[in-house]
Amino acid sequence: MAHVLSLHVFLSAQTQKTSYKPSKFSKRTNKSSTSISTAKKGLARPSHKIQKLNLEVSPHRAVSAVRLMRIEFGGAFADLLNERGKGSGDNEMGYVERTLGFRTRDLEDRDLRLVTDIVGGTIRWRRYLDHLIASLFHDESVFRSIEPLLLQILRIGFYEIVKLNMPPYAVVDENVKLAKVALRPGAGNMVNGILRKLVLVKENNSLPLPKLEGDDRARARALAIIYSHPVWMVRRWTKYIGEENAIRLMMWNNRDPSFSLRANSGKGITRDDLVTQLDSLKVPHEVSLHLNDFVRVNIGLQNVIRAGLLKEGTCSVQDESAGLVVSVVDPQPGDDIIDCCAAPGGKTLFMASRLSGKGKVHAIDINEGRLRILRETAKVQNVDGVVATIHADLRTFADKSPPKSGKVLLDAPCSGLGVLSKRADLRWNRRLEDLEELKNLQDELLDAASTLVSPEGVLIYSTCSIDPEENEDRVDAFLGRHPEFRIDPVDRYVPSDFVTERGFYFSDPVKHSLDGAFAARLVRTL
């Protein structure tokens, strides 16, 4: 299970921690799309008997269509690697058989890569694709009435033609086959007609896109379609960083993500050791410019997983932006550190590896299941001797007057607006209303965490958000309630390029080509 946790480092720990309010922040769908009840009908097993094998249907398209259904209506991850890695093709084909009533030929490595590309890209560009589809229907009501599986097949076809530039008539033919076999002949005829319209308008350079004109609201709506983001995000970013920078940010979010690997020094693995193994696997890479244990990988992560490097604890998947938060904490051998919202444990384990077997990281989390995974992974990474887990809600745990510590990390639940490149689906699952609830939760957790800090100790508040209301504003509100704390500039712990004017750590996705992240050091003076 170690590799599962390591992958969840960039999915969960760096995106959002929602265990405090699971009913509010889990499995939310786009309200403007098809209803949940309709979606469930689309996922139900067909009435006809399951066929053993269908060699006419493209396997990567069948898997992509079913996976997109599961993501939009069932909360699955957008990347095949995110759940199981090795063997995931068999698992996905099982979903195809249960959902569509047939199997295709087995997925090959190329198919797996295509599924990852198509699923991630289709989710990122969903608003843009839906605009094109609706425009070619010439009737909004018809578009809104499309059944869920048929809509996913259309999105796949549009993405393959418009964004992947695949041979258009091959795309038409293959998606028509999928619609006919998975649904009915009439569905295939509809796919054929709409995709052929798309091919014509693309060849004539006349794709129907909105004009960027009018007042701020109109421009935000147009930008939301062109760059495929929710309107509220576009308006918020335009307000804080300006339209030009908002466009750059959306373009970053729509790129294929890169990942970083951390060599697990707890097992005596150096970055040079990891580089040697990557070279043997022929995985292209470049060493981090900011952290000695990190290597950046743009492609080939699947090879790393299949080789067992994550499972055996040689390395972990962790973004450098998260590693720099650990640099802000500055763990040293002999330190006693409290990690307040620890699971699934990426930062916990990195801090533990920095202790060199001396000291302790006390990992508190409300989710016992994720703490169990953390403990198992700590054993694999050979840092279990310096990691102790505590199953508790931080807010009630702090009321029990537990021992205090000189270093307390609160990596708070947040919107995850800094990691939209990796979490393709997150942009559609977040609402503006979530920010207000999260801000209240962040304030409560900061107050609780502050009671665990010993005199002259430091509280590190961090998020994977780029929103100032979750970052600087929360720090200011906290200092207003707690005058016994002051800001300790982070310039001694991270490169100057990451230090803000006020002495906070901030990773800018566009500027630094990393996930967005924030951290503040707050020293207790009394």
Secondary structure as the mmCIF struct_conf table of DSSP 4:
data_model
#
loop_
_struct_conf.conf_type_id
_struct_conf.id
_struct_conf.beg_label_comp_id
_struct_conf.beg_label_asym_id
_struct_conf.beg_label_seq_id
_struct_conf.end_label_comp_id
_struct_conf.end_label_asym_id
_struct_conf.end_label_seq_id
HELX_RH_AL_P HELX_RH_AL_P1 ALA A 2 HIS A 8
HELX_RH_PI_P HELX_RH_PI_P1 VAL A 9 ALA A 13
TURN_TY1_P TURN_TY1_P1 GLN A 14 THR A 15
TURN_TY1_P TURN_TY1_P2 SER A 19 TYR A 20
BEND BEND1 LYS A 21 LYS A 21
HELX_RH_AL_P HELX_RH_AL_P2 PRO A 22 PHE A 25
BEND BEND2 SER A 26 LYS A 27
TURN_TY1_P TURN_TY1_P3 LYS A 31 SER A 32
BEND BEND3 SER A 33 SER A 33
HELX_RH_AL_P HELX_RH_AL_P3 ILE A 36 LEU A 43
BEND BEND4 ALA A 44 ALA A 44
HELX_LH_PP_P HELX_LH_PP_P1 ARG A 45 PRO A 46
BEND BEND5 SER A 47 HIS A 48
HELX_LH_PP_P HELX_LH_PP_P2 LYS A 49 GLN A 51
BEND BEND6 LYS A 52 LYS A 52
BEND BEND7 LEU A 55 VAL A 57
HELX_RH_AL_P HELX_RH_AL_P4 PRO A 59 GLY A 74
BEND BEND8 ALA A 78 ASP A 79
HELX_RH_3T_P HELX_RH_3T_P1 LEU A 80 ASN A 82
TURN_TY1_P TURN_TY1_P4 GLU A 83 ARG A 84
BEND BEND9 GLY A 85 GLY A 85
TURN_TY1_P TURN_TY1_P5 LYS A 86 GLY A 87
HELX_RH_AL_P HELX_RH_AL_P5 SER A 88 LEU A 100
BEND BEND10 GLY A 101 GLY A 101
BEND BEND11 ARG A 105 ARG A 105
HELX_LH_PP_P HELX_LH_PP_P3 ASP A 106 LEU A 107
HELX_RH_AL_P HELX_RH_AL_P6 ASP A 109 ARG A 124
TURN_TY1_P TURN_TY1_P6 TRP A 125 TRP A 125
HELX_RH_AL_P HELX_RH_AL_P7 ARG A 126 PHE A 137
TURN_TY1_P TURN_TY1_P7 HIS A 138 HIS A 138
HELX_RH_AL_P HELX_RH_AL_P8 GLU A 140 ARG A 144
TURN_TY1_P TURN_TY1_P8 SER A 145 SER A 145
HELX_RH_AL_P HELX_RH_AL_P9 PRO A 148 VAL A 162
TURN_TY1_P TURN_TY1_P9 LYS A 163 LYS A 163
BEND BEND12 LEU A 164 LEU A 164
HELX_RH_AL_P HELX_RH_AL_P10 PRO A 168 ALA A 182
TURN_TY1_P TURN_TY1_P10 LEU A 183 LEU A 183
HELX_RH_AL_P HELX_RH_AL_P11 PRO A 185 GLU A 203
TURN_TY1_P TURN_TY1_P11 ASN A 204 ASN A 205
BEND BEND13 GLY A 214 ASP A 215
HELX_RH_AL_P HELX_RH_AL_P12 ASP A 216 ILE A 226
TURN_TY1_P TURN_TY1_P12 TYR A 227 SER A 228
HELX_RH_AL_P HELX_RH_AL_P13 VAL A 231 ILE A 241
HELX_RH_AL_P HELX_RH_AL_P14 GLU A 243 ASN A 253
TURN_TY1_P TURN_TY1_P13 ASN A 254 ASN A 254
BEND BEND14 ARG A 255 ARG A 255
HELX_LH_PP_P HELX_LH_PP_P4 ASP A 256 PRO A 257
STRN STRN1 PHE A 259 ALA A 263
HELX_RH_3T_P HELX_RH_3T_P2 SER A 265 LYS A 267
TURN_TY1_P TURN_TY1_P14 GLY A 268 GLY A 268
HELX_RH_AL_P HELX_RH_AL_P15 ARG A 271 SER A 280
TURN_TY1_P TURN_TY1_P15 LEU A 281 LYS A 282
STRN STRN2 GLU A 286 VAL A 287
BEND BEND15 LEU A 289 HIS A 290
TURN_TY1_P TURN_TY1_P16 ASN A 292 ASP A 293
STRN STRN3 PHE A 294 VAL A 297
BEND BEND16 ASN A 298 ILE A 299
HELX_RH_AL_P HELX_RH_AL_P16 LEU A 301 ARG A 306
TURN_TY1_P TURN_TY1_P17 ALA A 307 GLY A 313
BEND BEND17 THR A 314 THR A 314
STRN STRN4 CYS A 315 VAL A 317
HELX_RH_AL_P HELX_RH_AL_P17 GLU A 320 VAL A 329
TURN_TY1_P TURN_TY1_P18 PRO A 333 GLY A 334
STRN STRN5 ASP A 336 ASP A 339
TURN_TY1_P TURN_TY1_P19 CYS A 340 CYS A 341
TURN_TY1_P TURN_TY1_P20 ALA A 343 PRO A 344
HELX_RH_AL_P HELX_RH_AL_P18 GLY A 346 ARG A 354
TURN_TY1_P TURN_TY1_P21 LEU A 355 GLY A 357
BEND BEND18 LYS A 358 GLY A 359
STRN STRN6 LYS A 360 ASP A 365
BEND BEND19 ILE A 366 ILE A 366
HELX_RH_AL_P HELX_RH_AL_P19 GLU A 368 VAL A 380
TURN_TY1_P TURN_TY1_P22 GLN A 381 ASN A 382
HELX_RH_3T_P HELX_RH_3T_P3 ASP A 384 VAL A 386
STRN STRN7 VAL A 387 HIS A 391
BEND BEND20 ALA A 392 ALA A 392
HELX_RH_AL_P HELX_RH_AL_P20 LEU A 394 PHE A 397
HELX_RH_3T_P HELX_RH_3T_P4 ALA A 398 LYS A 400
HELX_LH_PP_P HELX_LH_PP_P5 PRO A 402 LYS A 404
STRN STRN8 SER A 405 ASP A 411
TURN_TY1_P TURN_TY1_P23 LEU A 417 GLY A 418
TURN_TY1_P TURN_TY1_P24 LEU A 420 LYS A 422
TURN_TY1_P TURN_TY1_P25 ALA A 424 ASP A 425
HELX_RH_AL_P HELX_RH_AL_P21 LEU A 426 ASN A 429
HELX_RH_AL_P HELX_RH_AL_P22 LEU A 432 SER A 450
TURN_TY1_P TURN_TY1_P26 THR A 451 LEU A 452
STRN STRN9 VAL A 453 THR A 463
BEND BEND21 CYS A 464 CYS A 464
TURN_TY1_P TURN_TY1_P27 PRO A 468 ASN A 471
HELX_RH_AL_P HELX_RH_AL_P23 GLU A 472 ARG A 481
TURN_TY1_P TURN_TY1_P28 PRO A 483 GLU A 484
STRN STRN10 PHE A 485 ASP A 488
TURN_TY1_P TURN_TY1_P29 ASP A 491 TYR A 493
BEND BEND22 VAL A 494 VAL A 494
HELX_RH_3T_P HELX_RH_3T_P5 SER A 496 PHE A 498
STRN STRN11 VAL A 499 VAL A 499
TURN_TY1_P TURN_TY1_P30 GLU A 501 ARG A 502
BEND BEND23 GLY A 503 GLY A 503
STRN STRN12 TYR A 505 SER A 507
HELX_RH_AL_P HELX_RH_AL_P24 PRO A 509 HIS A 512
BEND BEND24 SER A 513 LEU A 514
STRN STRN13 ALA A 517 ARG A 524
#
